Amino acid sequence: MNLSNEQRGLRESATFDRTTIAAIQRAADTGVYDIRGWGAKRKLPHFDDLLFLGASMSRYPLEGYRERCDTDVVLGSRNAKYPLHLDTPVTIAGMSFGALSAGAKEALGRGASEVGTSTTTGDGGMTPEERGQSKNLVYQYLPSRYGMNPDDLRKADAIEIVLGQGAKPGGGGMLLGQKISERVAHMRTLPEGIDQRSACRHPDWTGPDDLAIKINELREITDWEKPIYVKVGATRTYYDVKLAVHSGADVVVVDGMQGGTAATQEVFIEHVGIPTLAAIPQAVQALQELGVHREVQLIVSGGIRNGADVAKAMALGADAVAIGTAALIALGDNDPRYAEEYEKIGSAAGFYDDFQDGRDPAGISTQDPELSARFDPIVGGKRLANFLRVTTMEAQTIARACGKAHLQHLEPEDLVAISIEAAAMARVPLAGTSWIPGAGAVL
Ligand SMILES: Cc1cc2nc3c(=O)[nH]c(=O)nc-3n(C[C@H](O)[C@H](O)[C@H](O)COP(=O)(O)O)c2cc1C
């Protein structure tokens, strides 16, 4: 008789579970640490731990078919001559050409433009296809300087200075040799086919005072036209946001530890940074104390998957959100139609996080000419636009139910938490109580 492990009295260890055992065995077999993409996979307090208090007697809901609920947002209004005016607050996060194929970058631009939002370059520079298809393109200025080109700075609609990412705050990027094709190498002025690690800090400033000078230089060379964003990975968010504002940022981007990456050490992804949920109230507090909440806009990213997440981030005080992983899935990544091929590369649809190894059967995170030819940027762009529309409508549905005529009218008072951890991090009461654990003990 075949007995199950439980029937045989075998008990899995919570400390040494099978994933941990496999990780030790892998390290012992290979002698190298594990590198992967995607964000933290461990269970963390997240937006799912929050719920909205829809209207009933004490609040009045809006009627979906007759009453407006606006979704537009202006980003970069503090100093820039031309701030970005977006129709939806769901923007596309920076993902590098190199990590992604040229077709995927083009599709991100197409999808974003169709619904009136922005997309962002990445470590690796601006491709003409991406610029051509993106109505609003944010140009990343990164520690690596890969693909950095002053002419492209001027072609951008906004500039994002990247200090860090939620998946690897304090760490640099990685791009394995198999993805350094001739074109990627040319844009980054790197040798073809050789693994590259990018820097973890900018070479031309050491702190916020230097950064203020750099921001002014960037404004000067772009005629004070473009909003300047500063992106930080979530760690000491309260202080980082204050320093970013001090340095002159028009927009602060805070990326929580659930945020995706193209590649970094697994140990980094799972053990460095703080959850997105914990970062937002810290960022908002910093902006409020400086008297610039809403004047310096806050974009939040890291694990945003649907309209409920968008509405929750905004209720906590974000002006907009950015998505990476969800956008790639919308383009067609992890499609079960490629199930067999995922299996051949030792993965499965829904688990594919080897963005770095360049064998993506969906043709999105690859530079392989045959694989990338499978991806149609027009179809991908339409799929992304559909996803962005649905996400925006979902957020609107929630806002109306809370009686709000604009997504930005959502507020912490609309939320409760269903776990003590989430209540403490998000600084909203535990459902059914008025208890905010730790209130009064915050920064
Ligand atoms: C494939 C991939 C490539 C990325 N490349 C960059 C990059 O070049 N620069 C950067 O600042 N962030 C990069 N990121 C991080 C995103 O900008 C963003 O912070 C993150 O994806 C947000 O979390 P989410 O994926 O859960 O939406 C990348 C993410 C992914 C998934």
The ligand as a Gaussian input file, in Angstrom:
#p B3LYP/6-31G(d) Opt

LIG

0 1
 C       12.622000      42.512000     -15.729000
 C       12.799000      43.686000     -14.823000
 C       13.783000      44.631000     -15.106000
 C       13.965000      45.729000     -14.265000
 N       14.923000      46.671000     -14.592000
 C       15.049000      47.788000     -13.820000
 C       15.927000      48.838000     -14.191000
 O       16.615000      48.767000     -15.203000
 N       15.962000      49.943000     -13.410000
 C       15.177000      50.074000     -12.272000
 O       15.224000      51.098000     -11.596000
 N       14.340000      49.087000     -11.901000
 C       14.250000      47.969000     -12.652000
 N       13.329000      47.004000     -12.307000
 C       12.453000      47.237000     -11.128000
 C       11.180000      47.994000     -11.542000
 O       11.489000      49.281000     -11.999000
 C       10.205000      48.168000     -10.369000
 O       10.858000      48.824000      -9.319000
 C        9.611000      46.856000      -9.871000
 O        9.452000      45.952000     -10.927000
 C        8.265000      47.137000      -9.210000
 O        7.753000      45.987000      -8.610000
 P        6.735000      44.959000      -9.338000
 O        7.570000      44.212000     -10.304000
 O        6.246000      44.099000      -8.229000
 O        5.662000      45.746000      -9.995000
 C       13.143000      45.886000     -13.114000
 C       12.144000      44.937000     -12.847000
 C       11.963000      43.848000     -13.670000
 C       10.869000      42.851000     -13.355000

